[in-house]
């Protein structure tokens, strides 16, 4: 069996695959070292998110903020003639991210305010939908072994469904809300009216919060009349048991509050990338922009030729497993006054970096051709009815790279290695082996593993290229896949560049090589569009 693409392995780790495909990949990774290490890298990223997406203490002026929001929980009737939520765009297909929640409230306090959907524990889009009358209190619960799992509120429209839940002890006091659905037998399923499983589901939690959140993205689904959320839980707050709960969600009534505007396949080509607009959807909790990007015919042929060179040099399996060559659009959305109300441009310096102000979620789904992606990006709705316009800032291409750098790991302390590549100024700090213990799923035992880690830090100027996929070659010419992680901070160094870290991790290098060469296999470059392309979203 051939190896699976990285996005499929990511979906395997996130439990986003149908049962047959999940089993196929599970059996494959038992005998494929390369795919197994890719899966382990994704799992480690999940553990990192779990450990770091924590909540700070309540803010100093929390009481004043609460009083400003104070409002009864009586559900309001939507005004059918008003358009409370406004023009904007939305995320794309694929991965549902874990949700970082913010303030922690007691159950009675949250009820007094109108439930979790009236608090800062959810994004502004869900709060707006709740204020517009789409929040429904259901209070469904199941109890086993002294622990109660309770679904309190639902907010649902055509773009997403969100449920708030609590875990309560025998005294009805809230417990830890974290529900592990990746490495345990806990299961949360979303099933449409035809019995099909919808895989775009995720959970959110906060350390010390009384509430958790389950969110289901409906962005890739056709018009649905109803969805059933099924909870099949076997462990809550460290206690084993069986908690089965079925939560029906009726979408027929709420569908009328979503407007879809076709964008007539408006198309532009710039710097070897074609952008084709599809439609924009305006829903109460989020607005979605759908479009496609692809290489032009000549650019695609050029990229394919460069990929073949890399395959001959580093092996077809290695190149296919860790690289993802593609296209994307960078843009902003303006109001009638010409002010940018949303930014989706990670190569733009703004209030934050990367700059994705107003974005709820965004992802791209690979299509048939190399570099062709279908994008779906959601933004928080505007509070006022405005005519918004999509403005293209530029395009990006992730293409093969021929950059490489050679150094001796044991000499790094006395002789640091620095390099500059397309606006990235990096220092290689360390290259050494590290041991870790990993708990593998099901039949695979606990095992100590050795990884080879390379750590870099430095600065990035804008619009510098993004350094994407790497391989490591030792002094004997053996090539190892390097799994990449890192960050770009909204903080500048003394040279005025954004502080940047890169960590590369490889498996199978048990002793530090005398000499290694890093090869960069892919790089994402930004190309500004001088003549701005505008598409009305009204």
FENNOR-V259501 format. One record per helix or strand of 2 or more residues. SS is the DSSP state (2 for helix, 1 for strand). FROM is the first residue (numbers start at 1). LEN is the number of residues. If there is no record, write none. Layout:
ss:SS from:FROM len:LEN
ss:SS from:FROM len:LEN
//
This chain:
ss:2 from:6 len:8
ss:2 from:19 len:11
ss:2 from:33 len:20
ss:2 from:62 len:8
ss:1 from:99 len:2
ss:2 from:107 len:7
ss:2 from:116 len:3
ss:2 from:124 len:11
ss:1 from:135 len:10
ss:1 from:147 len:10
ss:1 from:160 len:9
ss:1 from:187 len:6
ss:1 from:201 len:5
ss:1 from:212 len:6
ss:1 from:226 len:11
ss:1 from:239 len:12
ss:2 from:254 len:4
ss:1 from:259 len:4
ss:1 from:267 len:4
ss:1 from:273 len:10
ss:1 from:287 len:9
ss:2 from:297 len:18
ss:2 from:316 len:7
ss:1 from:326 len:9
ss:1 from:340 len:6
ss:1 from:359 len:8
ss:1 from:373 len:7
ss:1 from:389 len:12
ss:1 from:404 len:4
ss:2 from:409 len:3
ss:1 from:417 len:5
ss:1 from:424 len:15
ss:1 from:447 len:14
ss:1 from:466 len:2
ss:1 from:470 len:5
ss:1 from:479 len:14
ss:1 from:498 len:10
ss:1 from:516 len:5
ss:1 from:522 len:15
//
